[in-house]
Structure formats: C-alpha cells, structure tokens
Amino acid sequence: MLMAMGLTYDDIAKPFVAIANLASDVTPCNVHLGRIAAAVKDGIRQGEGTPFEFGTITVSDGISMGTEGMKASLVSREVIADSIETVTFGERMDGLVTVAGCDKNMPGCMMAIARLNIPSVFVYGGSIMPGQFEGRDVNIQDVFEAVGAYAAGRMTREQLTELECNACPGEGSCAGLFTANTMSTAIEGDASLTAINPEKNNEARRAGQAVMRMLEEGIRPRDILTRQAFENAITVVVAMGGSTNAVLHLMAIAREAEVDLTLDDFDRIGRNTPYIADMKPGGRYVMADLSRYGGVALVGKRLLDAGLLHGDAMSVNGKTLAENINETAIIDDQPVIYSTDAPRSPTGGLAILRGNLAPDGAVIKVAGHQERVTRGRPGCSNRRSRRSRRYSGARSSRATSW
C-alpha cells in the first residue's frame, strides 16, 4: 500500500515522520499552512526521513465569537489533540511535526505531542500583518472598537466598512497578544515571524531537520516539557501580558506531560515577574513590530538577564534556552519591550483571584489597565449563554442546540 503512494524501498527503510497540518479555508490563521507544511517535508527529507502529511480540524474563535458556535471552540482543542494522537499512533509514526495557526490549535497540538512522547516539533503559522486605514496601522482589535464607535455615532457606516475591509490584509493569526500569539510565544522561539515572512519557510525546514536530529539523539517531548519549561512559559506570558487562556491551556498541556502545574504557580510567578511588553490589546504594538527588533528572543533576553528564566532548559534544536537567546540578534533601543528595571508594571499582566465568587480561583488580565480596584454591583452567571444574553439582549439567529 505504501508503494501505491509512490514510496520506494529506500523510503520505507527511513524513519516515518507525521506532519499534522491544520490548514483550512475557514480562517486566515490557517489558510496558508499548506505552504509551511511543504517546507517541513523538505526538511524531513533533507534529514533522511519519510514525511506523511494528514489534516485535522480548526475552529476560529474570532469568527464564531458572539454566536452559539463558540461552544465548539474548546471542544475543538480536544478533537485536535485526539485526532493527531489517533493518526500518529495508529500509523506507527516515528516522529511528528505539527503545523498550526488558530487559537485552540496550539494547545491541541502540544497536548498530542505530550501524550505521544515521540520526537516532535511544533511549527506556528505566524501572525498577520497590520492593515492600513486612514494612514495608520490597524488590526482586528480596531474593528471591535469601531463597532462601538459606529453605534455611538462617532464613525460613519462607510468608514466602518472601509476599516472592516482593510484591518486583516492577508494570512496569519490575529496580530496582537490574543490566544494564538500568546500560546505561540510560550511554545516557540521564532513565534514573532509573520505569516508572509520568507524566513517562515526556512524555519519550517529547520523544524523538519530538527525532528530528525531528535530521532537520532533519542530526545522526546517530555525531556523538554519539564517543570522548568512550564515556568519559563508562564514567565513569558505574564511578562508580555498574554491571554488568560494561557492558564487553561498550559495546565492542560502540563497534565498530558505529567507535570504538576496549578493556579498557585501562575500566582507566584505573576507576582514576581514585571510586565514589560507594550503590545495590543493592552498596549500599542503587534507581533510584526516585535519581529523587527529581535522577536521573542528580545523578551527572553530581558527576562534571562534579570534572572527570571531557567536558562538551562532544553529546546528542540538541542541547545539550551540561554544559548538560543544569546545567539539571536536583537535591538535594545526599541519601543516595544521595556527593561525589567523600568517595566510597565512591577507585576505580571495576569492575576489570580480567590474569594467567595471563585473559591477555586479565577484569572483576570490586568495588562494595560491603570485601575486595579473596581466597586459596583456584579452581574454573575455560571453559563456563557446566560451571560451573552445579559449583555447582548438578543440571541444569535445562527444559534445551535448543543
């Protein structure tokens, strides 16, 4: 059967490496992933492996938002993890590379990688470029704000339409530190590369070569997904003011990797890590801006120099975190990442709360907020649908029963 697909005896004698490609036309986050998966194949072949590509699902939070479709969002994470595990295990693959773009893709892929524990590499599809509107950079967040501005009479219908048509100019995940870019920065060293950057294909080839080195050297994901690695990931997330979803997803990945991670770890690290990134939605810049100044390595350099990272943590290329950071060219004089000596806030961009409303704990995003105390009558609900009706006043016409 393998020969029916054009393989030779030489191909069959080489290690089999699965490529889980989450390419899809349902979202710009994933529409270009076929190109990246093709580059991964090249890298695997260059490393004397035989690649096998297969697909799985994606659900776009940004498109489902405000509808009953959001109920499928977290479910998609589990389907992604289960489907990658099923194919890779069932076809007896020796290694795995996952190529992903949208929010729940990242944790879904990493959960599968941790479960399977065969040599594996994660590749992020990259961030979208900013759009242009009335002579300034814009992104999806500006559209959210513009809907309110139009409703308040501060923007015309024509302006809103023009902004909608220009805010997302092409492929890639949402430009700011929403879930996709938050999780990618926690996982991958080159996460700041934009989707259209030619270097993205070179990165994908290196990922294919890296998984072959891992196979040769016997390095498995759980050798890398240690407690130190998760603490590093949390540190980067809170220092950059990333999404609250990182708490949910990192704990799920840690569970699959058999690492004990709790809300207390996020609380402890958040209290001792300064918030240093001036990035949307809590700031002014996007991932394309960060990429120009050295990318995630710039953040890592600031945190490493302050003694806030475990520099000896291993990475998929066989080098330590400190070695990778110190080998990357960065620009110190830039506006995106602050010094740890003069941060935007002395504590991280996420905070863990406990009290009678959430006795088991809750997470809030404080990045970019000046006011840390609010007094007023709370509106609480324990179901998303009730909360949505409370604030929207209407149900979506596309509602589906689940």
C-alpha positions as CSV (number, residue, x, y, z in Angstrom):
1,M,0.0,0.0,0.0
2,L,2.8,2.4,0.7
3,M,4.3,1.8,-2.8
4,A,0.9,2.7,-4.2
5,M,1.6,6.2,-3.0
6,G,4.9,6.3,-4.8
7,L,7.3,5.2,-2.0
8,T,10.3,3.1,-2.7
9,Y,12.1,0.5,-0.5
10,D,14.6,3.2,0.4
11,D,11.8,5.5,1.6
12,I,10.2,2.7,3.6
13,A,13.6,2.0,5.3
14,K,13.8,5.5,6.6
15,P,12.1,6.9,9.8
16,F,8.4,7.8,9.2
17,V,7.5,11.3,10.3
18,A,3.9,12.5,10.5
19,I,3.0,16.1,9.6
20,A,-0.3,17.2,11.2
21,N,-1.3,20.1,9.0
22,L,-4.2,22.2,10.3
23,A,-4.6,24.0,7.0
24,S,-8.2,25.3,6.4
25,D,-10.1,27.9,4.5
26,V,-12.3,28.8,7.4
27,T,-9.8,31.3,8.9
28,P,-6.9,33.4,7.8
29,C,-4.9,31.9,10.7
30,N,-4.7,28.6,8.8
31,V,-5.3,29.3,5.1
32,H,-1.6,29.3,4.2
33,L,-0.4,26.3,6.3
34,G,0.0,24.1,3.2
35,R,3.0,26.1,2.1
36,I,4.6,25.7,5.5
37,A,3.9,22.0,5.7
38,A,5.6,21.6,2.3
39,A,8.7,23.2,3.7
40,V,8.6,20.9,6.7
41,K,8.5,18.0,4.3
42,D,11.6,19.3,2.6
43,G,13.4,19.5,5.9
44,I,12.4,15.9,6.9
45,R,13.7,14.6,3.5
46,Q,16.9,16.5,3.9
47,G,17.3,14.8,7.3
48,E,16.8,11.3,5.7
49,G,13.2,10.8,6.8
50,T,10.0,10.0,5.0
51,P,7.2,12.5,5.7
52,F,3.5,11.7,5.8
53,E,1.0,14.6,5.9
54,F,-2.5,14.5,7.3
55,G,-5.1,17.1,8.3
56,T,-7.3,17.8,11.2
57,I,-9.9,20.5,12.2
58,T,-9.8,24.1,13.3
59,V,-12.4,26.4,14.8
60,S,-11.9,30.2,14.6
61,D,-12.9,32.0,17.8
62,G,-12.7,35.3,16.0
63,I,-15.3,34.2,13.5
64,S,-17.5,32.2,16.0
65,M,-17.4,34.9,18.6
66,G,-20.8,36.2,19.8
67,T,-22.6,33.1,18.4
68,E,-23.5,29.7,19.8
69,G,-20.6,28.5,17.7
70,M,-18.2,29.5,20.5
71,K,-19.4,26.4,22.4
72,A,-17.4,24.4,19.8
73,S,-14.2,26.3,20.5
74,L,-12.7,24.5,23.5
75,V,-14.2,21.2,22.1
76,S,-12.0,21.7,19.0
77,R,-8.9,21.6,21.2
78,E,-9.7,18.1,22.4
79,V,-10.7,16.9,18.8
80,I,-7.3,18.3,17.5
81,A,-5.4,16.5,20.2
82,D,-7.3,13.3,19.9
83,S,-7.1,13.2,16.1
84,I,-3.4,13.8,15.9
85,E,-2.8,11.2,18.6
86,T,-5.0,8.7,16.8
87,V,-3.4,9.0,13.4
88,T,0.2,9.2,14.6
89,F,-0.3,6.2,17.0
90,G,-2.4,4.2,14.6
91,E,0.1,4.6,11.7
92,R,3.0,3.8,13.9
93,M,4.9,7.0,13.1
94,D,8.4,7.5,14.5
95,G,8.2,11.3,14.8
96,L,5.7,14.2,14.5
97,V,5.7,17.8,13.3
98,T,2.5,19.8,13.9
99,V,1.7,22.9,11.8
100,A,-0.9,25.2,13.3
101,G,-2.3,28.7,13.4
102,C,-5.5,29.5,15.2
103,D,-6.2,29.7,19.0
104,K,-7.0,26.2,20.1
105,N,-4.6,24.7,17.5
106,M,-1.6,25.3,19.7
107,P,-2.7,23.6,22.9
108,G,-4.4,20.8,20.9
109,C,-1.1,20.1,19.1
110,M,1.0,20.3,22.2
111,M,-1.3,18.0,24.2
112,A,-1.0,15.4,21.5
113,I,2.8,15.8,21.4
114,A,3.0,15.4,25.2
115,R,0.7,12.3,25.1
116,L,2.5,10.5,22.3
117,N,6.0,11.4,23.6
118,I,7.8,10.6,20.3
119,P,10.3,13.1,18.8
120,S,8.1,16.0,17.9
121,V,8.3,19.7,16.8
122,F,5.6,22.4,16.8
123,V,5.6,25.0,14.0
124,Y,3.5,28.1,14.2
125,G,1.9,29.6,11.1
126,G,2.8,33.1,12.0
127,S,1.0,36.4,12.7
128,I,-1.0,38.6,10.3
129,M,0.5,41.9,9.1
130,P,-1.3,45.1,10.2
131,G,-3.7,46.7,7.8
132,Q,-3.9,50.3,6.8
133,F,-6.8,52.7,7.4
134,E,-6.7,56.5,7.2
135,G,-2.9,56.5,7.2
136,R,-2.4,54.3,10.3
137,D,-1.8,50.7,11.2
138,V,-4.9,48.8,12.2
139,N,-5.9,45.2,13.2
140,I,-8.9,43.2,14.2
141,Q,-9.0,45.0,17.6
142,D,-9.7,48.3,15.8
143,V,-12.7,46.7,14.2
144,F,-14.1,45.7,17.6
145,E,-13.7,49.2,18.8
146,A,-15.1,50.7,15.6
147,V,-18.4,48.8,16.0
148,G,-19.0,50.7,19.3
149,A,-17.8,53.9,17.7
150,Y,-20.3,53.5,14.9
151,A,-23.1,52.7,17.3
152,A,-22.2,55.8,19.3
153,G,-22.3,58.0,16.1
154,R,-18.5,58.7,16.1
155,M,-17.9,56.8,12.9
156,T,-19.9,56.6,9.6
157,R,-21.1,53.4,8.0
158,E,-18.7,54.0,5.1
159,Q,-15.7,54.4,7.5
160,L,-16.7,51.2,9.4
161,T,-16.9,49.2,6.1
162,E,-13.6,50.5,4.9
163,L,-11.9,49.6,8.2
164,E,-13.5,46.1,8.1
165,C,-12.2,45.6,4.5
166,N,-8.6,46.6,5.4
167,A,-8.0,45.5,9.0
168,C,-6.9,41.9,8.1
169,P,-4.9,42.2,4.8
170,G,-3.9,38.5,4.4
171,E,-3.0,35.3,6.0
172,G,-1.8,34.8,9.6
173,S,-3.2,34.8,13.2
174,C,-4.6,37.9,14.9
175,A,-1.9,40.5,15.2
176,G,-1.9,41.2,19.0
177,L,-1.3,39.1,22.1
178,F,-4.6,37.3,21.8
179,T,-4.7,33.5,22.4
180,A,-2.8,32.4,19.2
181,N,0.2,34.7,19.7
182,T,0.2,34.2,23.5
183,M,0.4,30.4,23.1
184,S,2.9,30.6,20.3
185,T,5.3,32.8,22.3
186,A,5.0,30.3,25.2
187,I,5.9,27.4,22.9
188,E,8.1,28.6,20.1
189,G,11.2,30.7,19.9
190,D,10.5,32.1,16.4
191,A,6.8,32.9,17.2
192,S,7.1,36.6,16.2
193,L,7.7,35.9,12.5
194,T,4.8,37.0,10.4
195,A,3.0,34.5,8.1
196,I,4.2,36.2,5.0
197,N,7.9,36.5,6.1
198,P,10.1,34.4,3.7
199,E,12.0,33.3,6.8
200,K,8.9,31.3,7.9
201,N,9.6,28.7,5.2
202,N,13.2,28.4,6.3
203,E,12.0,28.0,9.9
204,A,9.7,25.2,8.8
205,R,12.6,23.4,7.0
206,R,14.7,23.6,10.1
207,A,11.8,22.1,12.1
208,G,11.8,19.1,9.8
209,Q,15.6,18.8,10.2
210,A,15.2,19.2,14.0
211,V,12.8,16.3,14.4
212,M,15.2,14.1,12.5
213,R,18.0,15.1,15.0
214,M,15.7,14.4,17.9
215,L,15.1,10.9,16.4
216,E,18.8,10.3,16.0
217,E,19.6,11.5,19.5
218,G,16.6,9.9,21.2
219,I,15.2,13.2,22.5
220,R,11.5,13.0,23.4
221,P,9.0,15.8,24.2
222,R,8.8,15.1,27.9
223,D,12.6,15.6,28.1
224,I,11.8,19.2,27.1
225,L,8.4,19.7,28.7
226,T,9.8,19.8,32.2
227,R,8.6,21.9,35.1
228,Q,11.3,24.4,34.3
229,A,10.0,24.7,30.8
230,F,6.4,25.4,32.0
231,E,7.7,28.0,34.5
232,N,9.6,29.7,31.6
233,A,6.4,29.7,29.5
234,I,4.3,31.2,32.3
235,T,7.0,33.9,32.9
236,V,6.9,34.9,29.2
237,V,3.1,35.0,29.2
238,V,2.8,37.2,32.2
239,A,5.7,39.5,31.2
240,M,4.1,40.1,27.8
241,G,0.6,40.5,29.1
242,G,-0.7,37.5,27.2
243,S,-4.2,36.0,27.2
244,T,-5.9,34.5,30.2
245,N,-6.5,31.4,28.1
246,A,-2.8,30.6,28.6
247,V,-3.7,29.4,32.1
248,L,-6.3,26.9,30.9
249,H,-4.1,25.6,28.1
250,L,-0.7,25.4,29.8
251,M,-2.3,23.4,32.7
252,A,-3.9,21.0,30.1
253,I,-0.5,20.5,28.3
254,A,1.2,20.1,31.7
255,R,-1.2,17.4,32.7
256,E,-0.5,15.4,29.5
257,A,3.2,15.8,30.1
258,E,2.7,14.6,33.7
259,V,3.9,17.9,35.2
260,D,2.1,19.2,38.3
261,L,1.0,22.8,37.4
262,T,-1.6,24.7,39.4
263,L,-3.0,28.2,39.7
264,D,-0.6,28.8,42.5
265,D,2.3,28.6,40.1
266,F,0.8,31.3,37.9
267,D,0.1,33.4,41.0
268,R,3.7,33.0,42.3
269,I,5.3,33.8,39.0
270,G,3.0,36.6,38.2
271,R,3.7,38.4,41.4
272,N,7.5,38.2,40.8
273,T,7.6,39.0,37.1
274,P,7.3,42.5,35.7
275,Y,5.0,43.4,32.8
276,I,7.3,44.7,30.1
277,A,5.5,44.5,26.7
278,D,3.7,47.4,25.1
279,M,1.7,45.1,22.9
280,K,-2.0,45.0,21.9
281,P,-4.6,44.5,23.3
282,G,-3.1,46.2,26.4
283,G,-0.6,48.3,24.5
284,R,0.3,49.9,21.1
285,Y,2.3,47.3,19.1
286,V,1.7,44.0,17.4
287,M,3.8,40.9,16.6
288,A,5.1,42.3,13.3
289,D,6.6,45.2,15.3
290,L,8.2,42.9,17.8
291,S,9.7,40.8,15.0
292,R,11.6,43.8,13.7
293,Y,13.5,44.2,16.9
294,G,14.5,40.6,17.6
295,G,11.2,38.9,18.3
296,V,10.5,36.6,21.3
297,A,14.3,36.4,21.9
298,L,14.2,40.1,22.9
299,V,11.7,39.3,25.6
300,G,13.7,36.3,26.6
301,K,16.9,38.4,26.8
302,R,15.3,40.9,29.2
303,L,13.9,38.1,31.4
304,L,17.1,36.0,31.3
305,D,19.3,38.9,32.3
306,A,17.0,39.6,35.2
307,G,17.3,36.0,36.4
308,L,13.7,35.3,35.8
309,L,14.1,32.3,33.3
310,H,15.7,28.9,33.6
311,G,18.4,29.4,31.0
312,D,19.5,25.7,31.1
313,A,16.1,24.4,29.9
314,M,16.4,22.3,26.8
315,S,14.9,23.1,23.4
316,V,14.2,21.0,20.3
317,N,17.3,22.1,18.5
318,G,19.5,20.6,21.2
319,K,20.6,23.9,22.6
320,T,19.6,25.5,25.9
321,L,17.2,28.3,26.1
322,A,20.0,30.7,27.1
323,E,22.1,29.6,24.1
324,N,19.3,30.2,21.7
325,I,18.5,33.6,23.2
326,N,22.1,34.7,23.2
327,E,22.6,33.7,19.5
328,T,19.7,35.8,18.3
329,A,20.4,39.3,17.0
330,I,18.2,41.8,19.0
331,I,17.9,45.6,19.1
332,D,18.0,47.0,22.6
333,D,16.9,50.6,21.7
334,Q,13.3,50.0,20.7
335,P,9.8,50.9,22.0
336,V,8.1,47.5,22.2
337,I,9.7,45.7,25.1
338,Y,10.6,47.6,28.3
339,S,13.5,47.0,30.7
340,T,12.8,44.9,33.7
341,D,14.3,47.8,35.8
342,A,11.7,50.2,34.4
343,P,8.7,48.0,33.5
344,R,5.1,49.0,32.6
345,S,4.1,47.3,35.9
346,P,6.2,45.6,38.6
347,T,3.9,42.6,38.5
348,G,2.7,40.5,35.5
349,G,-0.1,41.1,33.2
350,L,-2.3,38.2,34.6
351,A,-3.6,38.0,38.2
352,I,-5.0,35.1,40.1
353,L,-8.0,35.9,42.4
354,R,-9.7,33.8,45.1
355,G,-12.8,34.6,47.1
356,N,-16.4,33.8,47.6
357,L,-17.2,34.4,43.9
358,A,-14.5,31.9,42.8
359,P,-13.4,29.8,45.8
360,D,-11.3,27.6,43.5
361,G,-9.6,30.6,41.9
362,A,-10.1,32.8,38.9
363,V,-7.8,34.5,36.4
364,I,-8.1,38.1,35.1
365,K,-6.0,40.1,32.7
366,V,-4.6,43.4,34.2
367,A,-2.2,44.2,31.4
368,G,-2.6,47.7,30.2
369,H,-5.1,48.7,33.0
370,Q,-4.3,51.5,35.3
371,E,-7.2,50.9,37.7
372,R,-6.8,47.8,39.8
373,V,-9.8,48.2,42.0
374,T,-13.5,48.3,40.9
375,R,-16.5,48.7,43.1
376,G,-20.0,48.0,41.9
377,R,-22.8,45.5,41.6
378,P,-21.6,42.4,39.9
379,G,-23.5,40.6,37.2
380,C,-22.6,36.9,37.6
381,S,-23.7,33.8,35.7
382,N,-22.3,30.3,35.5
383,R,-23.2,29.8,31.9
384,R,-21.9,31.5,28.8
385,S,-25.3,31.7,27.1
386,R,-26.9,33.5,30.1
387,R,-24.0,36.0,30.2
388,S,-24.2,36.6,26.5
389,R,-28.0,37.3,26.7
390,R,-27.4,39.6,29.7
391,Y,-25.1,41.9,27.7
392,S,-26.3,41.5,24.1
393,G,-30.0,41.5,24.7
394,A,-30.6,39.0,21.9
395,R,-29.8,35.5,20.8
396,S,-27.9,34.9,17.6
397,S,-30.0,34.0,14.6
398,R,-27.4,31.2,13.9
399,A,-28.0,29.6,17.3
400,T,-27.5,25.8,17.5
401,S,-28.5,23.5,20.3
402,W,-25.6,21.6,21.9
